[in-house]
Amino acid sequence: MTTAFRTRVLVAEDEEFTLNLLREILSDANFEVIAVNSVAKALEAIEGFDPHAVITDLNFGISAPSGADLLNFLDAERPWIGKVILTSHASANLALPRGTELPANVIYLVKSELQSISALGNAVQDSIAQINANVVRPTPAEGNRIAISETQAEILRLLAEGYTNAAIAVRRGTSLRATEALVQRTFSTLGLKNDEDFNPRVLAVRMWQEDKVVIR
């Protein structure tokens, strides 16, 4: 029996009570969660965990890397990851050094204004869905095979089993919008575009079945 997939969320927060609370809330909402208390630990965890989204505070101490540093790293190196800020500051300008900027595709939440658990979950899904479908993961090849992420491999396997986007969303515990964005980014990584003469869904499945991809 196939285990249902869960959206993976990495939480970075230096206040222990809030960190544990977020871990419990998101786990109860059927997210797979890793929670860390620093940007350095977040960067270590990202490689193995391969999160779909990251939730981070902004301020981790005077001399420590900030949440902005983490999100700007993701924007440059892993643009397919959704980005959510959860902070006590009504404006990023109050928490960050002058001149520090945040990536454009960040969802900004203020802790005191967060009204429900579902609002946090929706923010995670929206952060994934709004990532530009044209942004793709670098694809160094092994031989003639294209390198894909574990998440993209999940998508290809489910496509090969005949699932629709809606069914994939249910099995992975994500919104339909987020799933559609993931499917389109997978096609882009494979070099497949919407074409009136070809169905990218069929071509993607064929590449999966013919071992033309490698998971990295």
Phi, psi and omega in degrees: 000130184284131178283133180294140179280151176236146176295129181267128182233129174258126179250129176241116185204130185269352177269118191300316182299313180296321179299312181293324179295316179296321178300314181293316181299312183290323178296318178295334178272012175075024170268150171269123193235137163240132182239130182228161186251015178204160177294322180300316179291327177297316180296324177293320185286330186301320185300314183273328185278328180050064185291153171282331181209156177236133172249127182221147167284171178266314189257122179243022182115161188299314186260358184272153172303146184264170173300328177297321177299316180297313184290325177291327173297314179298319181298324181276320189256331182220066187293349180280354181271130176292148186231123180231131173259132174233107190220163176273352183271127180294337179222140178298332181298336180279343186248340188248152176300151180302136179093348178283131181242156176257152174302155185291330189259044180257138172265125187253118179241137175259127187306316184290344182258357180287119191264342183201161176296321181296329179296323177292315177298319179296324179296321177298311181295320180293325179296326178286317184293328186276352176301132182305125182296343180272350178281125185236157176284138174307142187233067174298138186264149168251106190068236177256012182266147181266134180280130178230163179277169176297324178297316179294326176295321176302315181298314182296320180296318180291324174297318180296332178276359174093009182285142173283168177302320180296318180291322177297319179301317180295314183292327182268353180070032179242168177285161178297320180298316179296319180295316179301319178295319179295319178297315181295321178292327176295316177301317181296319178299324180279357180079022182257133179238158175295127185216136182294342181265343184224149177259111184299333179296314180294317181294321179296316178298319179297318178297322178295313183289331181269012175060041179265007178233158175225138181271129180243000000 
